[in-house]
Amino acid sequence: MSEIRFYHLTRQPLDQALPAILMKAYTGGRKVLVHCADKNMAKKMSEQLWTYRDDSFLPHGLANEDHANLQPVLISDTDENQNEADVLILCGGALSEKLNDFSLCCEMLEDHQSDQVEAARARWKDYKEAGHEVTYWFQSETGGWEQKA
């Protein structure tokens, strides 16, 4: 069973919060698949990762580009695990039927997307019933992550 974490973005938008999460996974030696809701979102996320900080670089690529299988961080509009990632990050309401292919799945919930937050509540219950370890994380006043018990 996969560990599933819900990250509730209450202080920063996804394009500001996700790079730090990806960098932590990358520096920890993990491969990541970022599954976006559509191709446009995937393209924007890739562009954001090229420019989010002047003093760092996060190697990544898009699933429709050459050498997608070699990318430590792969951005896609599907959950096809071309880079053999062990971490799946779901963005913009994207869903996966392949959760068990990953040791960790992170669902990113943007506070202003109330329909996504509401749908996530139903998935929480389904995940728990399926036997997944499920946790909820929210942004603190300083922008860090805290787990809600």
Secondary structure, 3 states (H helix, E strand, C coil): CCEEEEEEECCCCHHHHHHHHHHHHHHCCCCEEEECCCHHHHHHHHHHHHHCCCCCCCCCEECCCCCHHHCCEEEECCCCCCCCCCEEEECCCCCCCCHHHCCEEEEEEECCCHHHHHHHHHHHHHHHHHCCEEEEEEECCCCCEEEEC
